[in-house]
Amino acid sequence: MSPDEFYAELTTRNRGVVSAAEQDALRTSTVLVAGCGSIGGAAVEPLVRLGARNFLLADPGEYEVNNLNRQSATAADTDRNKALVASERILGINPHAKTAVFTQGVGEDTIEQLTADCQVIVDGIDVTTMSGWRAKHLLHRTAVARKLPLVTGWDIAGAQYVRCYDYRTVRKPFDGAISQSDIEELTSWQLLLKAIPLRYVPVEMLTEVKDNLGRPDYSFPQVTYVALTFGAITSHMVVKLLAGEQVRPEVYIDVHQEIRSNWGQLATRLRWVGELASLAPKLLKLSRGAQA
């Protein structure tokens, strides 16, 4: 098949769900995926299957065995760069796609090249380190300057919180919630308190945080179905954003809560209140530290 014939056949089952204008926007636009691990990697495959053909892929990290519980990789991919593996996966689905791989990740040396020609950004940058936070804030500042819509997310135990910062209209990074001085002065825990509203933190994470709040070496629990939820939501968001439409700035799905019985949901809400009450003194102390 020619590239055009392949594309027409690849996307034929999208008809009736993806409009002709949306399909054309997907075909002609360039998507930057910054961070190709848990959530960023989850967005890659649905986007290419929907018909995105041009990708910029940035990630300095390599796959580890503990990534395989949720990230789109195999045991053979361990110790390999995540952006490079994502590129291979894209070309395996659509051999006519175009990818540019930046194994350095997002930084001062790459940010101009990464954002000069893209039309939308999927931000999957890992924030378990302060270097990740600095890269994330740089990406958002640049998106503001270039008026690029950006979608990011937080997989929190059994829940996914997807946040769209449509920098075509939003004029401050993180909509003003996190400043550049915050990145230099606050800890990762304090930044997380600013980024994620407490109402979106599920009960399982409240329990985890109560026991581990402030630990710099703590690794948050992350599972596959929550990462995949980000890919499903974000791929649809990207289609709409590329077509020039507006989307909801926040989408939240607690997978665990959605499948509980009615009584189970009620019991969980009551437990959530109790867990938050016991955690409140620690959160208040941490928050005051952020304001000092």
KETIMI-129394 format. One record per residue (C-alpha): residue number from 1; residue in three letters; x, y, z. Coordinates in Angstrom, 1 decimal, m for minus. Each point is the difference from the previous one (the first is absolute). Example, Ala and Ser with C-alpha at 12.3 -4.5 7.8 and 13.67 -1.06 7.14 Angstrom:
% residues 2
REC resi resn      u      v      w
REC    1  ALA   12.3   m4.5    7.8
REC    2  SER    1.4    3.4   m0.7
This chain:
% residues 292
REC resi resn      u      v      w
REC    1  MET    0.0    0.0    0.0
REC    2  SER    1.0    3.6   m0.5
REC    3  PRO    0.2    2.2    3.1
REC    4  ASP   m3.4    1.6   m0.9
REC    5  GLU   m1.6   m3.4   m0.6
REC    6  PHE    1.4   m1.4    3.3
REC    7  TYR   m1.2    3.0    1.9
REC    8  ALA   m3.5   m0.2   m1.5
REC    9  GLU   m0.2   m3.7    0.9
REC   10  LEU    1.5    0.6    3.5
REC   11  THR   m2.6    2.6    0.9
REC   12  THR   m3.1   m1.4   m1.8
REC   13  ARG   m1.6   m1.3    3.2
REC   14  ASN    0.3    3.5    1.6
REC   15  ARG   m2.8    1.2   m2.3
REC   16  GLY   m3.1    1.1    1.9
REC   17  VAL    2.0    0.7    3.2
REC   18  VAL    2.9    2.1   m1.3
REC   19  SER   m1.2    2.7   m2.4
REC   20  ALA    1.7    0.6   m3.3
REC   21  ALA    1.4    3.4    1.3
REC   22  GLU    1.3   m1.7    3.1
REC   23  GLN    1.6   m2.8   m2.0
REC   24  ASP    1.7    2.5   m2.3
REC   25  ALA    1.3    1.9    3.1
REC   26  LEU    1.5   m3.2    1.4
REC   27  ARG    1.6   m0.9   m3.3
REC   28  THR    1.7    3.4   m0.6
REC   29  SER    0.9    1.1    3.6
REC   30  THR    3.0   m0.8    2.1
REC   31  VAL   m0.4   m1.3    3.6
REC   32  LEU    2.7    0.5    2.6
REC   33  VAL    0.1   m2.8    2.6
REC   34  ALA    2.3    1.3    2.8
REC   35  GLY    0.7   m3.0    2.2
REC   36  CYS   m0.8   m3.4   m1.5
REC   37  GLY   m0.3   m2.1    3.1
REC   38  SER   m3.2   m0.6    2.0
REC   39  ILE   m2.6    2.6   m1.2
REC   40  GLY    1.9    1.4   m3.0
REC   41  GLY    0.7   m3.5   m1.3
REC   42  ALA   m3.7   m1.0    0.5
REC   43  ALA   m1.0    2.9   m2.4
REC   44  VAL    2.3   m1.0   m2.8
REC   45  GLU   m1.8   m3.2   m1.3
REC   46  PRO   m3.6    1.3    0.0
REC   47  LEU    1.2    3.2   m1.8
REC   48  VAL    1.8   m1.8   m2.8
REC   49  ARG   m2.9   m2.5   m0.4
REC   50  LEU   m2.4    3.0   m0.2
REC   51  GLY    2.1    1.4   m2.8
REC   52  ALA    2.7    2.3    1.4
REC   53  ARG    3.0   m0.3   m2.3
REC   54  ASN    2.6    2.5    1.2
REC   55  PHE    1.5   m0.3    3.4
REC   56  LEU    2.7    1.6    2.1
REC   57  LEU    1.1   m2.3    2.8
REC   58  ALA    2.1    1.1    2.9
REC   59  ASP    1.1   m2.0    3.0
REC   60  PRO    3.5   m0.5    1.6
REC   61  GLY   m1.0   m3.1    1.9
REC   62  GLU    0.4   m3.7   m0.6
REC   63  TYR   m2.5   m2.7    0.8
REC   64  GLU    0.4   m1.9    3.2
REC   65  VAL   m1.7   m3.3    1.1
REC   66  ASN   m2.2    1.9    2.5
REC   67  ASN   m1.4    2.0   m3.0
REC   68  LEU   m1.4   m3.1   m1.6
REC   69  ASN   m3.1   m0.1    2.2
REC   70  ARG   m1.5    3.0   m1.8
REC   71  GLN    2.2    1.3   m2.8
REC   72  SER   m0.1   m1.0   m3.7
REC   73  ALA    3.2   m2.1    0.0
REC   74  THR    1.1   m3.6    0.1
REC   75  ALA    2.8   m1.6    1.9
REC   76  ALA    2.2    0.3   m3.1
REC   77  ASP   m0.4    3.8    0.3
REC   78  THR    1.6    0.3    3.4
REC   79  ASP    3.1    2.3    0.0
REC   80  ARG   m1.2    1.5   m3.3
REC   81  ASN   m1.0    3.7   m0.4
REC   82  LYS   m3.8    0.5    0.4
REC   83  ALA   m0.3    2.5   m2.9
REC   84  LEU    1.9   m2.3   m2.3
REC   85  VAL   m2.3   m2.9    0.9
REC   86  ALA   m3.1    2.2   m0.5
REC   87  SER    1.3    1.0   m3.5
REC   88  GLU    0.4   m3.7   m0.9
REC   89  ARG   m3.5   m0.7    1.2
REC   90  ILE   m1.5    2.8   m2.1
REC   91  LEU    1.8   m1.1   m3.2
REC   92  GLY   m1.0   m3.6    0.7
REC   93  ILE   m3.7    1.1   m0.2
REC   94  ASN    0.4    2.6   m2.8
REC   95  PRO    3.3   m0.4   m1.9
REC   96  HIS   m0.8    3.2   m1.8
REC   97  ALA    0.0    2.1    3.2
REC   98  LYS    2.8    2.4    0.7
REC   99  THR    1.7    0.1    3.4
REC  100  ALA    2.8    2.1    1.5
REC  101  VAL    1.6   m1.3    3.2
REC  102  PHE    1.6    2.1    2.6
REC  103  THR    1.8   m2.3    2.5
REC  104  GLN    1.2    3.1    1.9
REC  105  GLY   m3.6    0.7    1.1
REC  106  VAL   m1.3    3.5    0.6
REC  107  GLY    2.6    2.7    0.8
REC  108  GLU    1.4    3.3   m1.0
REC  109  ASP    1.9   m1.6   m2.8
REC  110  THR   m3.1   m1.7   m1.5
REC  111  ILE   m3.0    2.0    0.8
REC  112  GLU    0.0    2.3   m3.0
REC  113  GLN    0.3   m2.9   m2.5
REC  114  LEU   m2.6   m2.0    1.9
REC  115  THR   m2.6    2.7   m0.1
REC  116  ALA    0.7    2.0   m3.2
REC  117  ASP   m2.2   m2.2   m2.3
REC  118  CYS   m2.4   m1.9    2.2
REC  119  GLN   m3.7    0.9    0.4
REC  120  VAL   m0.7   m1.8    3.3
REC  121  ILE    1.9   m1.3    2.9
REC  122  VAL   m0.5   m3.2    2.1
REC  123  ASP    1.9    0.6    3.3
REC  124  GLY    1.0   m3.2    1.6
REC  125  ILE    3.2    1.3    1.7
REC  126  ASP    0.8   m1.9    3.2
REC  127  VAL    0.0    2.2    3.1
REC  128  THR    1.6   m2.4    2.5
REC  129  THR    3.1    2.2   m0.2
REC  130  MET    0.5    3.7    0.1
REC  131  SER    1.7   m0.1   m3.4
REC  132  GLY   m3.3   m1.4   m1.3
REC  133  TRP   m1.9    2.9    1.5
REC  134  ARG    2.4    2.5   m1.6
REC  135  ALA   m0.4   m1.7   m3.4
REC  136  LYS   m3.8    0.0    0.4
REC  137  HIS   m0.2    3.7    0.9
REC  138  LEU    2.3    0.9   m2.9
REC  139  LEU   m2.3   m1.9   m2.3
REC  140  HIS   m3.1    1.8    1.3
REC  141  ARG    1.7    3.4   m0.1
REC  142  THR    0.9   m0.6   m3.7
REC  143  ALA   m3.5   m1.3   m0.7
REC  144  VAL   m1.4    3.3    1.4
REC  145  ALA    2.4    2.0   m2.2
REC  146  ARG   m0.9   m2.0   m3.1
REC  147  LYS   m3.8   m0.2    0.8
REC  148  LEU    0.0   m3.8   m0.2
REC  149  PRO   m2.7   m2.1    1.7
REC  150  LEU    1.5   m2.5    2.4
REC  151  VAL   m1.4   m3.1    1.7
REC  152  THR    1.5   m1.6    3.1
REC  153  GLY   m1.1   m2.4    2.6
REC  154  TRP    0.5   m1.6    3.4
REC  155  ASP   m0.6   m3.7    0.6
REC  156  ILE   m0.9   m0.1    3.7
REC  157  ALA   m0.4   m3.6    1.3
REC  158  GLY   m3.3   m1.1   m1.7
REC  159  ALA   m0.8    3.5   m1.4
REC  160  GLN    1.0    2.0   m3.0
REC  161  TYR   m0.1    3.9    0.1
REC  162  VAL    0.4    1.4   m3.5
REC  163  ARG    0.7    3.7   m0.2
REC  164  CYS   m0.1    2.0   m3.2
REC  165  TYR    1.7    3.4    0.0
REC  166  ASP   m1.2    1.6   m3.2
REC  167  TYR    2.8    2.5   m0.4
REC  168  ARG   m1.8    1.5   m3.0
REC  169  THR   m2.0    1.9    2.7
REC  170  VAL    1.6   m0.8    3.3
REC  171  ARG    2.9    2.4    0.5
REC  172  LYS    1.9   m1.3    3.0
REC  173  PRO    1.8   m3.3    0.5
REC  174  PHE   m2.2   m2.5    1.9
REC  175  ASP   m2.7    2.8   m0.2
REC  176  GLY    2.0    1.8    2.7
REC  177  ALA    0.0   m2.8    2.5
REC  178  ILE    3.8   m0.6   m0.1
REC  179  SER    2.5    2.8   m0.7
REC  180  GLN    3.6   m0.2   m1.1
REC  181  SER    1.1    1.1    3.5
REC  182  ASP   m2.1   m2.9    1.5
REC  183  ILE    2.1   m2.4   m2.1
REC  184  GLU    3.2    1.4    1.6
REC  185  GLU   m1.3    0.3    3.5
REC  186  LEU   m2.5   m2.8    0.7
REC  187  THR    0.4   m3.8    0.5
REC  188  SER   m1.6   m2.5   m2.4
REC  189  TRP   m2.6   m0.7    2.7
REC  190  GLN   m0.9    3.6    0.3
REC  191  LEU   m0.3    0.4   m3.8
REC  192  LEU   m2.3   m3.0   m0.2
REC  193  LEU   m2.3    1.7    2.6
REC  194  LYS   m0.2    2.9   m2.4
REC  195  ALA   m0.5   m2.1   m3.2
REC  196  ILE   m2.6   m2.5    1.2
REC  197  PRO   m3.2    1.1    1.8
REC  198  LEU   m0.6   m2.0    3.2
REC  199  ARG   m3.5   m0.9   m1.2
REC  200  TYR    1.6   m2.1   m2.7
REC  201  VAL    2.3   m2.0    2.2
REC  202  PRO   m1.7   m3.5    0.5
REC  203  VAL   m0.2   m1.7    3.4
REC  204  GLU    2.8   m2.5   m0.8
REC  205  MET    2.4    2.8   m0.7
REC  206  LEU   m1.0    1.9    3.2
REC  207  THR    0.9   m3.1    2.0
REC  208  GLU    3.3   m0.3   m1.9
REC  209  VAL    0.8    3.7    0.4
REC  210  LYS   m0.7   m0.1    3.8
REC  211  ASP    2.7   m2.5    0.5
REC  212  ASN    2.5    1.4   m2.5
REC  213  LEU   m0.5    3.8   m0.1
REC  214  GLY    3.2    1.8   m0.5
REC  215  ARG    2.2   m3.0   m0.8
REC  216  PRO    2.1    1.0   m2.9
REC  217  ASP    0.6   m3.6   m1.0
REC  218  TYR   m3.6   m1.0   m0.1
REC  219  SER   m1.4   m1.6   m3.2
REC  220  PHE   m3.7    0.6   m0.7
REC  221  PRO   m2.0   m3.1   m0.9
REC  222  GLN   m1.0   m0.1   m3.6
REC  223  VAL   m2.0   m2.7   m1.9
REC  224  THR   m0.6   m0.8   m3.6
REC  225  TYR   m3.7    0.7   m0.3
REC  226  VAL    0.4    3.6    1.3
REC  227  ALA    2.8    0.7   m2.4
REC  228  LEU   m2.1   m1.4   m2.9
REC  229  THR   m2.9    2.3    1.2
REC  230  PHE    2.3    3.0   m0.7
REC  231  GLY    0.7   m1.3   m3.5
REC  232  ALA   m3.7   m0.4   m0.7
REC  233  ILE   m1.0    3.4    1.3
REC  234  THR    2.9    1.9   m1.4
REC  235  SER   m0.1   m1.4   m3.5
REC  236  HIS   m3.6    1.2   m0.4
REC  237  MET    1.0    3.4    1.5
REC  238  VAL    2.8    0.4   m2.5
REC  239  VAL   m2.3   m0.7   m2.9
REC  240  LYS   m2.4    2.8    1.2
REC  241  LEU    2.9    2.4    0.8
REC  242  LEU    1.6   m0.5   m3.4
REC  243  ALA   m3.4    0.7   m1.7
REC  244  GLY   m0.1    3.4    1.8
REC  245  GLU   m2.6   m1.0    2.6
REC  246  GLN    0.0    0.7    3.7
REC  247  VAL   m0.1   m2.9    2.6
REC  248  ARG   m0.7   m0.2    3.7
REC  249  PRO    3.1    1.1    2.0
REC  250  GLU   m0.4   m2.9    2.4
REC  251  VAL   m1.0   m3.6   m0.4
REC  252  TYR    0.1   m2.3    3.0
REC  253  ILE   m0.8   m3.7    0.1
REC  254  ASP    0.4   m2.2    3.1
REC  255  VAL    0.0   m3.4   m1.5
REC  256  HIS   m0.3   m1.8    3.3
REC  257  GLN   m2.9    2.1    1.2
REC  258  GLU   m1.8   m0.4   m3.3
REC  259  ILE   m0.2   m3.7    0.3
REC  260  ARG   m0.9   m0.2    3.7
REC  261  SER   m3.6   m0.8    1.1
REC  262  ASN   m2.1    2.9    1.2
REC  263  TRP    0.7   m1.0    3.6
REC  264  GLY    3.7   m0.3   m0.8
REC  265  GLN    0.0    3.4   m1.5
REC  266  LEU   m1.6    1.5    3.1
REC  267  ALA    2.3   m1.8    2.4
REC  268  THR    3.0    1.2   m2.0
REC  269  ARG   m1.2    3.6    0.1
REC  270  LEU   m0.3   m0.2    3.8
REC  271  ARG    3.4   m1.6    0.3
REC  272  TRP    1.4    2.8   m2.2
REC  273  VAL   m1.2    2.6    2.4
REC  274  GLY    1.6   m1.9    2.9
REC  275  GLU    3.3   m0.4   m1.7
REC  276  LEU    0.1    3.7   m1.0
REC  277  ALA   m0.8    1.0    3.6
REC  278  SER    2.9   m2.0    1.3
REC  279  LEU    2.3    1.3   m2.7
REC  280  ALA   m1.0    3.7    0.3
REC  281  PRO    2.5    1.0    2.6
REC  282  LYS    2.9   m1.3   m2.1
REC  283  LEU   m1.4    1.7   m3.1
REC  284  LEU   m0.5    3.3    1.8
REC  285  LYS    3.6   m0.1    1.2
REC  286  LEU    1.3   m0.8   m3.5
REC  287  SER   m2.2    2.7   m1.6
REC  288  ARG    1.2    2.6    2.5
REC  289  GLY    3.5   m0.9   m1.0
REC  290  ALA   m0.9    0.7   m3.6
REC  291  GLN   m1.3    3.4    0.9
REC  292  ALA    2.9    1.0    2.2
